[in-house]
Amino acid sequence: MTSQLQKAKSFRKLHVPSEPLILFNIWDPGSATAVGEAGAKALATSSWAVSESNGYTDGEHTPLSFVMENLRRIVEATDLPVTVDLESGYGDTPKKVGETIGLALKAGAIGCNLEDSFPENGSLRKTAQQVDRIRQARQRADEANVPFFINARTDVFIQVSQKEHNGALVAQALERAHAYAEAGADGFFVPGLADLALIANLTKASPLPVNIMVSEDEPLSALAKRGVARVSCGADPYIVTMKALQEATRKAKLR
């Protein structure tokens, strides 16, 4: 089996602007195996899919112990790098976020998503607050001597409708990107942003490789041309799988 350190190093190299890493998000060992066998270069969990598939709801309502056990089982089921969606870090203090990172490292993860909104209501944390949380995450990862990839997610663009996305929001996001990079983040995740011109402006000025979330069947070549380095499918793979299961059930009833 490839070591955690080797996986972390190879995962980091996959983030190349204009040659995006495609992450078809998974939720359990079975989905991890299926996606891996289809030729994926790395795996990423979706917190929403993990929650929904196990009777919980997103927003850190899934017990952290369950999240980590599920992560451990996924890591053991594949030789690919696995990055885990930790939502807001499962911690009301920066220290607790660091402890969560320690648990993820122990379970075998080589990276995580860490968002800058409060799980209870979705409102944005102040930039300085999120910087402290990222800094603690970075410190804990460095102590483990693993180049853990912290994908700093900003929810700036999901606070308003896509019709309201503009240059001012891009500037606001970029301020956070620079602050998060200085705190030790490795990637910048901007869910909700879909306007190609705004994406291009963001990638040109971002100090970190940019991660965009896409919907089913959305063309990826356009994102590559705009300098995107990572593409996430989010909850779509789980939703598509459940729809396929429902359709198969309906067909079976007609036989």
Summary of the structure (lengths in Angstrom):
residues: 255
radius of gyration: 17.6
end to end distance: 45.1
largest distance: 60.6
contacts: 857
relative contact order: 0.15
helix: 49%
strand: 13%
